[in-house]
Amino acid sequence: MRASNMFTVSGNIGGPVEIRDAAGVEVARLSVAESVVRLRSETGKFEVTHTNWIPITAFGSLAKRAASGLKKGDRVTVIGSIKTTLFEKDGENRKGFELIADSIERTQILAKAAPSENEFVPDFETFDEFSDPGLYAKNDPRLVK
């Protein structure tokens, strides 16, 4: 079976899109913030537990369009493949990754449910399994303790 290296990331652009020319090819770099939302077992409410910053690289005409049409704060969906990178920092060899974009789309949220008092409403549709705390076992690792 052949492994597939195709990933989709949705989130907000964290800063300006940087573009440069590398040997005649435009290269754009940006980062997308993807917030991880989990159900807190004590309160039964959703909350952001942490934010992942995903480095994105685009090439050629996609890089040009991203640099001219996207800005910090825009909500995007990026489809691409993961590339691992090796680098040295403080004398240590480290490993990182970046998402090489095949497509970047600006996305928007069309509607949100009206929140009840003090309820967190995520910017995306949640799965049914997260909406009912009774579905979780007490030791489920997806619960924030």
C-alpha positions, -999 to +999 in steps of 0.1 A: +000+000+000+014+034-010+014+061+017-002+094+010+015+127+020-015+150+016-026+173+045-052+199+049-048+228+074-074+254+082-067+285+104-058+321+104-027+336+089-004+347+117+016+375+100+024+391+066+031+368+037+068+370+029+078+366-007+113+363-022+129+353-055+150+321-053+168+314-086+140+329-107+112+312-088+089+331-064+088+316-029+062+327-004+063+318+033+035+322+058+023+306+090-012+294+099-025+293+134-046+262+141-063+262+175-069+229+193-103+228+211-111+202+237-139+195+260-130+203+297-144+175+318-150+196+349-172+222+332-185+203+302-175+232+280-151+235+251-119+256+254-088+262+233-060+241+249-032+253+226-024+267+192-003+250+166+017+273+142+020+256+108+047+269+085+035+271+049+057+275+017+042+282-017+060+284-051+056+301-084+022+316-093+006+304-061+033+323-042+025+355-061-012+352-056-008+344-019+015+374-014-008+398-032-042+385-020-037+374+016-030+392+048-026+386+085-058+374+101-073+359+069-089+325+074-075+300+049-075+263+041-042+250+027-038+216+010-003+203+005+024+178+015+047+178+045+084+183+040+107+176+069+136+200+075+169+195+093+186+225+109+210+234+137+201+256+166+224+263+196+248+236+185+220+209+184+207+192+153+169+196+151+141+185+129+111+205+118+085+205+091+067+227+066+036+223+045+044+227+008+012+242-005-006+228-036-036+251-030-045+280-007-081+291-004-095+320+016-124+306+037-151+322+058-175+311+084-210+315+072-228+313+105-222+305+142-246+291+167-258+317+193-238+309+224-254+306+258-238+326+286-201+320+290-201+292+264-171+289+240-182+286+204-154+273+182-149+288+147-156+254+131-181+227+132-174+202+160-177+165+158-207+149+175-184+130+198-172+162+214-207+177+220-217+151+246-194+147+276-212+114+285-196+097+255-162+100+271-147+075+295-131+092+325-096+083+313-100+094+277-068+112+267-088+137+246-102+153+278-084+182+293-079+176+330 
